Amino acid sequence: DYFAAENRIVYSVNEDGTYTIEECLPSRGKTGSSPIVASSTDPIISNVSEIKDGAFEDCDDVVKVYLDDAKKLKVIPKNCFNDCDMLNEVGLPDSVNRIDTKAFGGNTGIEVTIPGKEVHIVSDAFEHVSTNTINTYKGTSADDYGQYYNINVEYLSDLYTVKFLDYDGTLLKEVKDVEAGKSAEPPADPTRTGYTFTGWFRYGRIMTGLRLTCSEEITATWTKN
């Protein structure tokens, strides 16, 4: 087999040119590597069609994993994200139709976006606690699963609006009709006399790798020169 490595993730190359995630190394998210896995930082992700059992298990410094661009991925396998101490958000593509045993086991504060309408979720794929959240559409199999096992369910809308605001509330850009689980392109970095732009601010934190599950207002942040 031919293998490739990128940003502390090991892939094998399939005959059809797609990739399989073999393992995310436990050092991912530590000094020198991003704690966020997404196609913006890991371009191979968009061409992943398979993940091996336990690929992210015990990756305790990974915080967010966005797989929504992996449109050929169908299964989240056994123990895939089991016992990831810092993991708080995972986005799945609508191509996923099965989530296997202990895929999100050991996690009691995780938010998983499941846009697929008919997804078979094995009974012990999640910890059955209300501090976990499933983002999905109303009336889907993921909705039924969350309701049955007392997992918090938040409903996705088809389209959202994102407003990018300056420090004083001035609207810099409005992006409408953004699909659930997708991101909105921010405007060009703004300028302000005597200040340096440092990023976009959301819920008290600098925004990185935002994937939408609701409409948002995001504010520019500045440091004084």
JOURSUL-V677857 format. One record per residue. PSI is psi in whole degrees, 0 to 359 (none if undefined). NEAR is the number of other C-alpha atoms within 12 Angstrom. D_LAST is the distance of its C-alpha to the last C-alpha in Angstrom with 1 decimal. Layout:
BEGIN
PSI;NEAR;D_LAST + PSI;NEAR;D_LAST
END
This chain:
BEGIN
150;11;52.9 + 132;15;49.8 + 153;18;46.6 + 152;20;42.9 + 137;22;39.9 + 124;26;36.3 + 44;30;33.4 + 24;30;36.0 + 132;37;38.3 + 129;28;41.8 + 151;32;43.7 + 151;27;47.2 + 125;23;48.0 + 163;20;50.8 + 330;11;53.6 + 5;12;52.2 + 354;18;48.8 + 175;25;47.0 + 152;34;45.5 + 130;38;46.4 + 113;38;43.8 + 317;31;45.7 + 138;32;43.2 + 121;37;39.6 + 144;27;39.1 + 343;27;38.2 + 352;22;35.3 + 131;33;33.5 + 346;29;30.3 + 185;19;30.0 + 127;13;27.5 + 358;11;27.1 + 149;22;28.4 + 139;25;27.4 + 358;34;29.0 + 125;36;29.4 + 120;38;32.4 + 163;36;32.4 + 337;27;33.4 + 330;22;29.8 + 339;23;29.4 + 81;31;33.2 + 333;20;34.8 + 334;29;38.3 + 321;35;38.2 + 345;28;39.1 + 23;28;42.4 + 132;38;43.4 + 352;34;46.9 + 150;33;47.7 + 134;40;46.3 + 154;28;48.4 + 133;26;49.3 + 20;29;46.8 + 324;31;44.2 + 6;44;41.2 + 133;35;43.2 + 21;30;41.4 + 84;34;38.1 + 350;27;36.4 + 1;30;32.8 + 129;36;32.9 + 319;33;31.3 + 143;36;32.1 + 119;44;34.6 + 109;39;34.8 + 12;45;38.1 + 341;39;38.4 + 354;30;38.4 + 74;33;41.4 + 352;27;44.0 + 359;27;46.9 + 130;31;46.4 + 334;28;49.2 + 133;36;49.4 + 110;45;47.0 + 179;35;49.3 + 135;27;50.4 + 19;32;47.9 + 309;36;45.1 + 29;47;42.3 + 134;34;44.4 + 47;30;42.7 + 103;37;39.1 + 321;26;37.5 + 356;30;34.0 + 124;36;35.0 + 354;31;34.3 + 134;38;34.6 + 131;42;36.8 + 128;43;37.4 + 152;40;40.8 + 162;37;42.1 + 356;30;45.0 + 342;27;47.3 + 127;34;47.5 + 4;27;50.9 + 136;29;51.4 + 117;37;49.4 + 179;30;51.5 + 133;26;52.2 + 21;29;49.4 + 321;37;46.9 + 27;45;44.4 + 151;34;46.4 + 357;29;44.9 + 127;37;41.8 + 17;27;41.8 + 45;28;38.4 + 146;37;38.1 + 119;36;37.6 + 125;47;39.6 + 121;43;39.8 + 92;46;43.3 + 344;39;43.8 + 140;36;47.3 + 326;25;50.1 + 95;24;52.7 + 122;31;51.4 + 115;26;53.7 + 116;34;51.9 + 145;28;53.9 + 324;22;54.5 + 25;24;52.5 + 327;35;49.6 + 158;41;47.3 + 136;32;47.5 + 72;28;49.1 + 150;25;46.6 + 352;22;44.9 + 350;21;41.5 + 150;32;41.6 + 135;36;40.9 + 121;45;42.5 + 120;40;41.0 + 180;39;43.8 + 149;28;45.9 + 136;24;48.5 + 6;21;52.0 + 170;26;51.1 + 327;27;52.5 + 324;41;49.1 + 311;33;49.2 + 317;27;52.7 + 312;32;51.7 + 316;38;48.9 + 319;25;51.1 + 322;17;53.9 + 15;25;52.0 + 34;19;49.9 + 138;28;46.6 + 132;30;44.1 + 128;33;44.2 + 136;28;41.6 + 134;29;42.8 + 146;32;41.1 + 163;23;41.2 + 325;21;41.7 + 143;22;38.7 + 166;25;35.4 + 137;26;32.6 + 129;33;28.9 + 127;30;26.3 + 119;34;22.7 + 149;27;20.8 + 176;27;17.4 + 331;24;15.7 + 9;14;18.1 + 358;15;21.1 + 131;16;21.4 + 120;20;23.5 + 326;24;22.0 + 142;24;25.0 + 127;22;28.2 + 118;26;30.2 + 162;23;33.8 + 44;20;36.8 + 128;25;35.0 + 148;25;37.7 + 136;35;37.7 + 355;39;36.2 + 174;36;34.2 + 161;32;30.6 + 137;32;28.8 + 121;22;26.8 + 164;28;23.3 + 172;22;22.1 + 148;13;19.9 + 125;21;16.3 + 167;25;15.0 + 154;20;12.3 + 125;18;10.4 + 126;11;9.1 + 4;10;5.6 + 157;15;5.1 + 129;16;6.5 + 133;23;10.1 + 356;22;11.5 + 186;26;15.1 + 136;32;17.9 + 132;25;18.8 + 128;21;22.5 + 40;13;24.5 + 9;11;21.7 + 153;15;20.9 + 132;18;19.1 + 130;25;21.8 + 125;27;23.5 + 36;32;26.9 + 130;36;27.7 + 128;39;31.4 + 135;40;32.6 + 4;36;35.3 + 170;29;34.5 + 148;28;32.5 + 152;28;28.8 + 126;31;25.8 + 134;37;22.5 + 139;33;19.1 + 143;36;15.8 + 151;28;13.0 + 152;23;9.3 + 141;15;6.4 + 135;12;3.8 + none;10;0.0
END
